[in-house]
Amino acid sequence: MKKQSHISRRSFLQSAALSGGGFMLSFTYFSSFASSGKTVQSGVATQYEINGFVKITSDNIIQIMSPNPEGGQGVKTSMPMIVAEELDVNWKQVQVIQADLDTKHFTRQYIGGSQAIHQGWKPLRQAGATARHLLMEAAAQQWQVPIQEISTSAGMLFHKKSGKSAKYGDLASLAATLTVPQNIALKEVKDFSIIGKSKTNVDLKKIVTGKPLYGIDTQVKGMLYAMIVHPPAFGLELKSINDSEARKMPGIKDIFPIKIFNEGYEKTFFDTASFNEVVAIVGNSTWEVMQAKKVLQVNWQETKAYSQPRNMLGRKIVENVPAGLESTTVHAANMAAKKDQAATVRRKDGDVESAFKNANKVIEKTYYGPYLAHNCMEPMNFFADVKKDSAQLAGPLQKPELTEQALSARIGLPLDKINIQMTRLGGGFGKRSYAHWMIEAALISQKVQAPVKLLYTREDDMTSGVYRSTYSVTYKAALDAQNNLIAFHVKAGGIPESPLYPNRFPAGAVDHYLAEEWTIDSNITVGSFRAPRSNFMAAAEQSFLDEVAELAGKDPIDFRLELLKRAADKPVGKNNEYEPERYAGVLKLVQEKSNWKNIKSTKKVGVSAYFCHDSYAANVIEIKMKDGMPVIEKVHCAIDCGIVINPTGAQNMVEGGVVDGIGTALFGKMTLEKGVPEHKNFDTYRMIRMNEAPKAIAVHFVKNEIDPSGMGEPAYPPVFGALANALYRATGKRHYSQPFIDNL
């Protein structure tokens, strides 16, 4: 029995036949899946919100637009694979094209939250299946046979009884005149021939041969180059400029201040900028601008405290930004004080106070995580050519759809006069969700009336904020006389945001459970960082659970499985985010694949598991110590992300997440002294090196037919806890503060 999917006619657009008799089908991510009562036919170019389309030309070339930005997560390959699967074509026939930002024809045209495949799974399949159905109907009409007798394979149509066959391109023109059907049959998972089979990244050859794919590669005739100078410390703002010497430097065209957001503008979620006023330097070359930057004299002054309204994806808040020059040591003291202060209760099950009072054993530990810089390999950059009646921009963005409104408001052009070309990202990790450098580039171009490429130096990038918040969490657990976990208390907070997820494990597995949070206002700007908040909470939670298991005298995996069985058989509360069976599944898989029961007595190993972005991940890490430093012998990974679209691409993401997680756990930190970031480049901000990466990484995916969920981020958070637990077994020392290198 084939799966049926009701397709809204509002979900699809057939355009007039392309030149040469082609056919184009477009589709929306968030279709209503209910008939609109309209018949959409060739020549009726009624356009609805869409975010991808298929073109089939008369010479049987299939072009699939990739609407979402590509930042190394592989969506430019995997999303077209889904369409091609249902379209029933040979993957070698497919040409993938990166779409520009187009909010009239695409929806959710961004990357973040590991949701691209999760959100696009059904609409992408429906798009391919609908195109295939229309081609089959065209063949049935032309050959005057029932559509049920038409079959397809590798971009060909067949009628076996008569022996007739045709390429998709031969019937594309006729297909374009047909009415879009309401119900489409989708393939059974067992019939997939593209999904689940490894495909080479469509950009791989261009990447390894150095073809221009990235924003920093942009070159336009007559283009000028620009850099910015921002305050050297958080809590400072522009006072005055002395540019007399800098203007004399060779190749310098102009020097002037710019304000990123107008006064009174209501910032949205991604309208985050550390400094609203910066100084722009424009010249003929990057080198000349850099030299002028060295002699430019800028005076700064301390800012006053202020409050600003924010529209956080529909949730209205007031953001309080204090004055002052903040320091890491003061932050640490203020966070430590929060441990004994009142906090906001986010969840409470049972009688926590009585359970702790009557417990046989109680354990309490506090964990700390520093600010983190994203350190993308490609520094922030953007190209802009702003004219009186139009604007052309190009560069790497994660959320262009959610940031172009700010650009429109600032440069005074309507959205339909702005075109943003999305280039491949040389790293994002959340940093490129915040696009104030796009606005800076546009304002500079508008001022000098010329095309401009804005470049950040590594120091600009690393000291301009939008860091991961600094966090702290205190865990407290109670055991009864039989060493059962009877109470659990988590109290988490940060500067300036809390990392708490109150409804995640072990919520639902403990009778008496309390989750509280607190925050401290700051003028240090923060934002999304790979697996936001989870990257810290997984580390702390999984480290603490190992200590609780040790106190209870239980194997750490068995202890977790015991709790998950309780959550499955007799869950506490109704808002638990995770599925206990799937959570337990990755633990059992990594237990089996790592040979845990044998290696735990002969090797220094640590385990961790976590749920985020709708997926489940577990790690076992084997280490040995050499000259006081850990050598990562092997990492075993078990992942349940539903159906895996492109196994090679998914494995690459897991391996990258593991290496990134180990490096961040060991070395990552950004400290500040009186508002000044103390790590300005890689000479002081320590990154993992090639010889410090794991010697081997074994990746195992849970095989099921569940719709795909997150993949880019879930493999990252549990790495921290597994490493911390392995270090304890290797050194006898627990780690409560990151980076671990500070305590080795």
C-alpha positions in Angstrom: 0.0 0.0 0.0 1.5 3.3 -1.1 1.4 6.3 1.2 -1.1 8.9 0.1 -0.4 12.6 0.5 -3.1 15.3 0.0 -1.5 18.1 -1.9 -2.9 21.6 -1.9 -3.0 23.3 -5.3 -1.7 26.3 -3.4 1.4 24.3 -2.8 2.4 24.2 -6.4 3.0 26.4 -9.4 3.2 25.4 -12.9 4.6 28.0 -15.2 4.2 28.4 -18.9 6.2 26.0 -20.9 9.9 26.9 -20.9 11.6 27.7 -24.1 12.2 24.4 -25.9 9.1 22.8 -24.4 10.3 22.6 -20.8 8.3 22.2 -17.6 8.8 23.8 -14.2 7.2 22.8 -10.9 7.6 24.8 -7.7 6.5 23.9 -4.2 6.1 25.3 -0.7 7.5 24.0 2.6 4.6 25.0 4.7 1.7 24.1 2.5 -1.7 23.7 4.1 -2.3 20.3 2.4 -5.9 21.2 1.8 -7.4 22.0 -1.6 -7.8 25.7 -2.4 -10.3 24.9 -5.0 -8.1 26.5 -7.7 -6.8 24.7 -10.8 -3.3 25.8 -11.5 -2.5 25.3 -15.2 0.3 26.2 -17.6 0.2 29.9 -18.5 -1.5 30.8 -15.2 1.6 32.2 -13.4 -0.2 32.5 -10.0 2.6 32.5 -7.4 2.4 31.4 -3.8 5.1 31.2 -1.2 7.5 28.5 -2.4 11.0 27.5 -1.6 12.2 25.2 -4.3 11.5 24.2 -7.8 12.2 21.5 -10.4 12.9 22.2 -14.1 12.8 19.6 -16.8 14.0 20.7 -20.2 13.1 19.1 -23.5 16.6 17.5 -23.7 15.9 15.8 -20.4 18.1 17.9 -18.1 16.7 18.0 -14.6 17.6 21.2 -12.6 16.8 21.3 -8.9 17.1 24.6 -7.2 18.6 24.5 -3.7 16.8 27.2 -1.8 18.7 27.0 1.6 22.2 28.4 2.2 25.0 25.8 2.2 27.3 26.0 5.1 29.0 22.6 5.0 26.0 20.6 6.4 25.3 19.2 2.9 21.8 20.4 2.2 22.7 21.4 -1.3 23.2 17.7 -2.0 20.6 16.1 0.3 17.6 18.3 -0.3 17.8 17.7 -4.1 18.3 14.0 -3.4 14.8 13.9 -1.8 13.2 15.5 -4.8 15.1 13.3 -7.3 14.0 10.2 -5.4 10.3 10.8 -5.9 10.8 12.2 -9.3 12.4 8.9 -10.2 15.4 10.1 -12.1 19.0 9.1 -12.4 21.0 11.2 -10.0 23.6 11.8 -12.8 20.9 13.7 -14.7 20.4 16.2 -11.9 21.9 19.7 -11.9 21.8 21.5 -8.6 21.6 25.3 -8.6 21.9 27.5 -5.5 18.9 29.9 -5.4 19.2 33.6 -4.5 17.1 34.9 -1.7 13.6 35.1 -3.0 10.9 35.5 -0.3 8.1 35.7 -2.9 8.8 32.2 -4.1 10.6 30.5 -1.2 9.8 30.0 2.5 12.2 29.2 5.4 15.1 30.0 3.2 17.7 29.6 5.9 19.8 27.2 7.9 19.8 26.8 11.7 18.4 24.5 14.3 19.2 21.5 12.2 15.7 21.8 10.6 16.3 22.0 6.9 15.7 18.3 6.1 13.3 17.9 9.0 11.0 20.6 7.8 11.5 20.0 4.1 11.1 16.2 4.1 7.5 15.8 3.1 7.2 18.9 0.8 10.3 18.0 -1.0 9.0 14.4 -1.6 5.6 15.7 -2.7 7.2 18.1 -5.2 9.1 15.2 -6.9 6.1 12.9 -6.8 3.8 15.5 -8.3 6.2 16.2 -11.1 6.4 12.5 -11.9 2.7 12.1 -11.8 2.1 14.9 -14.3 4.6 13.4 -16.6 2.9 10.0 -16.4 -0.4 11.6 -17.1 1.0 13.3 -20.1 2.3 10.0 -21.4 -1.0 8.3 -20.8 -2.8 11.1 -22.8 -0.3 11.0 -25.7 -0.3 7.2 -26.0 -4.0 6.9 -25.1 -3.6 4.3 -22.4 -4.6 4.2 -18.7 -2.1 6.1 -16.4 -2.0 2.9 -14.3 -0.1 1.2 -17.1 2.6 3.9 -17.2 5.8 3.2 -15.3 9.0 5.3 -14.8 12.6 4.7 -14.3 15.7 6.9 -14.4 13.9 9.8 -16.1 12.1 7.7 -18.6 8.4 6.8 -19.1 7.4 3.3 -20.3 4.2 1.6 -21.5 5.2 -2.0 -21.4 2.2 -3.4 -23.3 2.8 -1.3 -26.4 6.6 -1.1 -26.0 6.4 2.7 -26.1 8.9 4.8 -24.1 9.9 8.5 -23.9 12.2 10.7 -22.0 10.8 13.0 -19.4 11.9 15.9 -21.5 9.9 14.6 -24.5 6.6 15.1 -22.6 7.5 18.0 -20.4 5.7 20.5 -22.5 2.4 18.5 -22.4 2.8 17.9 -18.7 2.9 21.6 -18.2 -0.7 22.0 -19.4 -2.1 19.5 -17.0 -4.0 20.1 -13.7 -2.0 19.5 -10.5 -3.7 16.5 -8.8 -4.8 16.6 -5.2 -3.6 13.2 -4.0 -0.1 11.9 -4.8 1.3 8.5 -4.0 4.7 8.6 -2.3 7.3 5.8 -2.5 7.6 3.3 0.3 10.9 3.5 2.1 11.8 0.1 0.9 11.7 1.3 -2.7 14.1 4.2 -2.2 17.0 4.1 -4.7 18.6 7.5 -4.1 17.8 8.3 -0.5 20.0 6.3 1.8 22.7 5.8 -0.8 25.9 7.9 -0.4 26.3 10.7 -2.9 29.3 13.0 -3.4 28.8 16.6 -2.4 27.7 18.5 -5.5 30.3 21.2 -4.8 33.2 18.9 -3.9 35.1 19.4 -7.2 34.7 23.1 -7.0 35.9 23.2 -3.4 39.0 21.1 -3.9 40.0 22.9 -7.1 39.5 26.4 -5.5 36.6 27.6 -7.6 34.9 30.8 -6.4 32.0 29.6 -4.1 32.4 31.8 -1.0 31.4 35.4 -0.3 35.0 36.3 0.2 35.6 35.2 -3.5 33.3 37.9 -4.9 35.0 40.1 -7.5 33.3 42.9 -9.5 34.8 45.4 -11.9 35.3 48.8 -10.2 34.8 47.3 -6.7 36.2 49.1 -3.7 37.3 47.4 -0.4 36.2 48.3 3.0 36.9 47.5 6.7 35.4 48.7 9.9 36.8 49.9 13.2 34.7 49.0 16.2 35.1 50.0 19.9 38.0 48.0 21.5 35.8 47.1 24.5 32.2 46.3 25.2 30.6 49.2 27.0 32.2 51.8 24.8 30.9 53.9 21.9 32.2 56.3 19.3 33.2 59.8 20.6 35.3 61.4 17.8 37.5 60.6 14.8 40.9 62.0 13.8 41.4 60.7 10.2 43.9 63.3 8.9 46.8 60.9 8.7 44.8 58.0 7.5 43.3 59.9 4.6 46.8 60.6 3.3 47.5 56.9 3.0 47.8 55.5 -0.6 44.6 54.3 -2.1 42.2 55.5 0.6 38.9 56.8 -0.8 36.9 57.8 2.3 36.6 57.4 6.1 33.3 57.9 7.9 31.1 56.6 10.7 28.0 54.6 10.1 25.1 53.6 12.3 23.8 50.1 11.7 20.2 50.5 13.0 18.2 53.7 13.0 16.9 55.1 16.2 13.5 53.7 17.1 13.9 50.6 15.0 12.4 47.5 16.7 15.1 44.9 16.4 14.1 41.3 15.7 15.6 38.1 16.9 18.6 38.2 14.5 19.1 42.0 14.5 22.0 41.6 17.0 25.0 43.9 16.7 27.6 44.5 19.4 28.2 48.1 18.4 25.6 50.2 16.6 28.1 52.8 15.4 31.4 51.9 13.7 33.9 53.7 11.5 34.3 52.6 7.9 37.5 52.9 5.8 37.2 52.5 2.1 40.0 52.1 -0.4 41.3 50.5 -3.6 42.7 47.3 -2.0 42.5 45.3 1.2 46.2 46.0 2.0 45.8 49.7 1.6 42.8 49.8 3.9 44.6 47.7 6.5 47.5 50.1 6.5 45.2 53.1 6.9 43.4 51.3 9.7 46.7 51.2 11.7 47.1 55.0 11.8 43.4 56.0 12.1 42.8 57.7 15.5 39.4 57.1 17.1 38.3 58.2 20.5 35.8 56.3 22.5 33.6 56.9 25.5 31.6 54.7 27.9 28.0 54.1 27.0 25.0 54.7 29.3 22.6 51.9 30.3 19.6 51.6 28.1 16.6 49.4 27.3 15.3 48.4 23.9 12.2 46.5 22.7 12.9 43.3 20.7 10.5 41.2 18.7 11.9 37.7 19.2 10.1 35.8 16.5 6.7 37.1 17.7 7.6 37.2 21.4 7.9 40.9 22.5 10.5 41.5 25.2 12.4 44.5 26.6 16.2 43.9 26.5 18.1 45.7 29.3 21.7 46.6 28.5 23.8 47.9 31.4 26.6 50.3 31.3 30.1 49.5 32.5 33.2 47.6 31.4 32.6 44.0 32.4 35.2 41.3 33.3 35.3 37.6 33.3 36.3 37.4 37.0 33.4 39.6 38.0 31.0 37.5 35.9 32.2 34.3 37.6 31.7 35.8 41.1 28.2 37.0 40.2 27.2 33.6 38.8 28.6 31.8 41.8 26.4 34.0 44.0 23.3 33.0 42.1 23.7 29.4 43.5 22.1 30.5 46.8 19.7 33.1 45.5 16.1 32.8 44.4 15.4 31.7 40.8 12.5 31.2 38.5 10.8 27.8 38.7 10.3 26.3 35.2 9.1 22.8 36.2 8.3 21.0 39.5 7.2 17.4 39.9 6.4 15.9 43.3 7.7 17.1 46.7 11.4 17.9 46.0 12.1 19.4 49.4 10.9 16.4 51.4 12.7 13.9 49.1 16.0 15.6 49.7 15.4 15.9 53.4 14.7 12.2 53.7 17.3 11.0 51.2 20.0 8.4 52.1 22.6 10.1 50.0 22.8 13.6 48.4 25.3 14.9 45.8 25.6 18.4 44.6 28.0 19.9 41.9 28.3 23.2 40.0 29.5 23.5 36.4 30.8 26.5 34.5 31.2 27.3 30.8 32.9 30.4 29.4 32.1 32.6 26.5 33.0 31.1 23.2 33.9 32.7 19.8 32.7 31.0 16.6 35.9 31.4 14.7 34.6 30.6 11.3 37.4 29.8 8.8 36.0 32.5 6.5 35.9 35.8 8.4 32.8 37.9 8.1 32.4 39.6 4.8 29.8 40.9 2.4 29.5 42.5 -1.1 27.1 45.3 -1.7 26.2 47.5 -4.7 23.5 49.9 -3.6 22.1 52.4 -6.1 19.2 54.8 -5.8 16.6 52.4 -7.0 18.1 48.9 -6.4 20.6 46.9 -4.3 22.6 43.9 -5.3 24.3 42.0 -2.5 26.2 38.7 -2.2 27.7 36.9 0.8 27.4 34.1 3.4 24.3 34.3 5.6 22.4 31.7 7.6 19.2 33.7 8.0 18.9 36.0 4.9 15.1 35.7 4.9 15.0 37.0 8.5 17.5 39.8 8.1 16.6 41.5 4.9 13.8 43.4 6.6 16.4 45.2 8.7 18.4 45.9 5.5 15.4 47.3 3.7 14.5 49.6 6.6 18.0 50.9 6.9 18.8 51.7 3.3 15.3 52.8 2.4 14.6 50.4 -0.4 11.6 48.1 -0.6 12.3 44.3 -0.5 11.4 43.9 -4.2 14.3 46.2 -5.1 16.9 44.2 -3.1 18.5 41.1 -4.5 20.7 38.9 -2.2 22.8 36.2 -3.7 23.6 33.5 -1.2 27.2 32.2 -1.4 28.5 29.1 0.3 29.5 29.7 3.9 33.0 29.2 5.0 31.7 28.2 8.5 28.6 29.5 10.3 27.9 27.7 13.6 25.3 30.3 14.4 27.5 33.4 13.9 26.2 34.1 10.4 22.7 34.2 11.7 23.5 37.8 12.7 24.1 39.9 9.6 25.0 43.4 10.7 28.0 43.2 8.4 25.6 42.9 5.5 24.0 46.2 6.5 27.4 47.8 7.1 28.4 46.8 3.5 25.2 48.2 2.1 25.6 51.5 4.0 29.2 51.9 2.9 28.3 51.2 -0.8 25.4 53.7 -0.5 27.7 56.3 0.9 30.5 56.0 -1.7 28.1 55.2 -4.5 30.2 52.2 -5.7 30.3 48.4 -5.4 32.1 47.5 -2.2 33.3 44.3 -0.6 33.5 44.6 3.2 36.0 42.4 5.0 36.6 41.7 8.6 40.0 40.8 9.8 40.3 37.8 12.2 40.7 40.3 15.0 37.6 42.2 14.0 35.7 38.9 13.8 36.9 37.5 17.1 36.5 40.7 19.2 33.1 41.9 17.9 30.9 39.7 20.0 27.9 37.6 19.4 29.6 34.9 21.5 28.1 31.9 23.1 26.8 33.0 26.5 28.8 32.2 29.6 26.8 29.6 31.7 26.7 28.0 35.1 24.5 25.2 36.5 24.2 23.5 39.8 22.9 19.9 39.9 21.7 18.2 43.0 20.5 14.5 43.3 19.1 12.3 46.0 19.3 8.5 46.4 17.3 6.3 48.7 18.7 3.3 50.7 18.5 1.1 47.6 20.5 3.6 45.6 17.5 4.6 43.4 17.4 8.2 42.2 14.4 9.8 44.0 15.0 13.5 43.5 16.8 15.8 41.0 17.3 19.5 41.1 18.8 21.6 38.3 19.4 25.3 38.7 20.9 26.9 35.6 21.6 30.4 34.4 24.0 32.6 32.4 25.1 36.0 31.2 22.9 37.1 29.7 20.8 34.0 28.9 19.8 30.8 30.6 20.8 27.4 29.1 18.0 25.5 30.8 15.8 23.0 29.0 13.3 22.1 31.9 11.6 19.2 30.1 14.5 17.2 28.9 16.0 14.1 30.5 16.1 13.2 33.4 12.8 15.1 33.7 10.1 12.5 33.4 12.3 9.8 35.0 12.4 11.0 38.6 9.4 11.3 40.9 10.6 14.5 42.5 12.1 17.0 40.0 12.8 20.7 40.1 14.1 23.0 37.3 15.0 26.6 38.0 16.7 29.4 36.0 18.2 32.8 36.4 20.0 35.4 34.2 22.3 38.4 34.6 22.1 41.3 32.2 25.2 42.2 30.3 26.4 44.4 27.4 28.4 41.5 26.0 26.5 40.4 22.9 25.7 36.7 22.5 23.9 34.6 20.0 23.4 31.1 18.6 26.3 28.7 18.9 26.3 25.2 17.4 23.5 23.3 19.3 22.6 26.4 21.3 22.5 25.9 25.1 22.6 22.1 24.6 26.4 22.4 24.0 26.7 23.4 27.7 23.9 21.5 29.3 24.8 18.2 27.8 28.4 18.5 29.1 27.3 19.4 32.7 24.3 17.0 32.9 26.2 14.0 31.5 29.2 14.6 33.7 26.9 14.9 36.8 24.9 11.7 35.9 28.2 9.8 35.9 28.9 11.0 39.4 25.5 10.0 40.5 25.9 6.6 39.0 29.2 6.2 40.8 27.6 7.2 44.1 24.9 4.6 43.4 27.5 2.0 42.6 26.0 1.4 39.1 27.5 1.2 35.6 26.9 4.6 34.0 25.1 3.2 30.9 23.0 0.8 33.0 22.1 3.7 35.3 20.9 5.9 32.4 19.0 2.9 30.9 17.3 2.3 34.2 16.1 5.9 34.3 14.9 5.8 30.7 13.0 2.6 31.3 11.2 4.4 34.2 10.4 7.3 31.8 9.0 4.8 29.2 7.0 2.6 31.6 5.7 5.2 34.1 6.6 8.7 33.0 6.4 11.6 35.4 4.7 14.7 34.0 3.3 15.3 30.6 5.7 17.7 28.9 8.7 15.5 28.4 10.4 16.4 25.2 12.2 13.1 24.4 11.1 9.6 23.5 12.7 7.3 26.1 12.8 4.3 23.8 14.8 6.1 21.1 17.0 7.7 23.8 17.7 4.2 25.2 18.3 2.9 21.7 21.4 5.0 21.0 22.8 4.1 24.4 22.3 0.4 23.7 23.8 0.7 20.2 26.9 2.6 21.4 27.2 0.1 24.3 27.2 -2.8 21.8 29.4 -1.2 19.1 32.1 0.0 21.6 32.2 -3.3 23.4 31.5 -1.3 26.6 31.3 -4.2 29.0 34.8 -5.3 28.1 36.6 -2.1 27.4 35.5 -0.3 30.6 37.7 -2.5 32.7 40.7 -2.3 30.4 40.6 1.2 28.9 40.0 4.7 30.0 36.6 5.4 28.7 33.7 7.8 29.1 30.1 7.7 27.9 27.5 10.4 27.3 24.1 10.7 25.5 21.9 13.6 24.7 18.7 14.6 22.9 18.4 17.8 21.0 17.0 19.0 17.6 14.7 16.0 17.5 17.6 13.6 17.4 19.4 11.3 19.8 23.2 10.8 20.0 25.5 8.8 22.3 29.3 8.7 22.5 31.9 6.4 24.0 35.4 8.0 24.0 38.6 6.0 24.6 41.6 8.0 25.8 45.1 7.6 27.2 47.2 10.2 28.8 50.6 11.2 27.4 52.7 14.0 28.9 49.7 15.3 30.8 47.5 15.6 27.7 44.7 13.2 26.6 45.2 11.2 23.4 41.9 10.4 21.9 42.3 6.8 20.7 38.7 6.2 19.4 35.3 7.7 19.5 32.2 5.5 19.1 29.1 7.4 18.0 25.5 6.2 17.8 22.9 8.4 16.2 19.2 8.2 15.7 18.1 10.9 13.3 15.4 8.9 11.5 16.0 8.1 7.9 19.5 9.1 6.8 19.3 10.8 3.4 23.0 10.8 2.4 25.1 8.5 4.6 28.4 9.9 3.6 27.3 13.4 4.3 25.7 12.5 7.6 28.9 10.7 8.7 31.0 13.7 7.8 28.7 15.9 10.0 29.1 13.5 12.9 32.8 13.3 12.6 33.1 17.1 12.3 30.9 17.5 15.4 33.1 15.1 17.3 36.3 16.9 16.4 34.8 20.3 17.0 33.3 19.2 20.4 36.6 17.7 21.6 38.5 20.9 20.6 36.0 23.2 22.3 35.8 21.1 25.5 39.6 21.0 25.8 40.6 24.5 24.7 37.7 26.9 23.9 37.2 30.1 25.9 36.9 33.8 25.5 37.7 36.0 28.5 37.3 39.7 29.0 39.0 42.3 31.1 37.2 45.6 31.5 35.2 44.9 28.4 38.2 44.0 26.2 38.2 40.5 24.6 41.5 39.0 25.6 41.8 36.6 22.7 42.0 38.3 19.4 43.5 35.6 17.1 44.5 32.0 17.0 47.8 32.7 18.8 45.8 33.0 22.1 42.4 31.4 21.3 43.4 27.8 21.3 41.9 25.5 18.6 42.3 21.8 18.2 45.2 20.7 16.0 45.4 17.9 13.5 47.4 15.7 15.8 45.0 16.2 18.6 42.0 14.9 16.6 40.7 11.3 17.4 42.7 8.5 15.9 39.5 6.9 14.8 35.8 7.7 14.8 33.2 5.0 14.3 29.7 6.2 13.4 26.6 4.0 13.7 23.2 5.1 12.6 20.0 3.6 14.1 18.1 2.1 11.2 14.4 3.0 11.2 11.8 4.5 8.9 11.1 7.6 11.1 11.0 10.9 9.2 14.4 12.6 9.3 15.3 14.9 12.1 18.3 17.1 13.0 21.8 16.0 12.0 24.1 19.1 11.9 24.0 19.8 15.6 22.9 16.7 17.7 26.3 14.9 17.5 28.1 17.9 19.1 26.8 18.3 22.7 27.4 14.8 24.1 31.0 14.8 23.1 31.8 17.2 26.0 30.4 14.9 28.7 31.9 11.7 27.3 35.4 13.4 27.2 35.0 14.7 30.8 34.0 11.2 32.0 36.9 9.6 30.2 39.3 12.1 31.7 38.0 11.2 35.2 38.8 7.5 34.6 42.2 8.4 33.2 43.2 10.9 35.8 40.9 10.4 38.8 39.9 14.1 38.5 36.5 15.4 37.7 36.1 18.5 35.5 33.6 21.2 36.5 34.8 24.0 34.4 35.6 24.4 30.7 38.0 24.4 29.0 39.4 21.2 30.5 42.9 22.2 29.6 42.9 24.7 32.5 42.5 21.8 35.0 44.7 19.1 33.5 
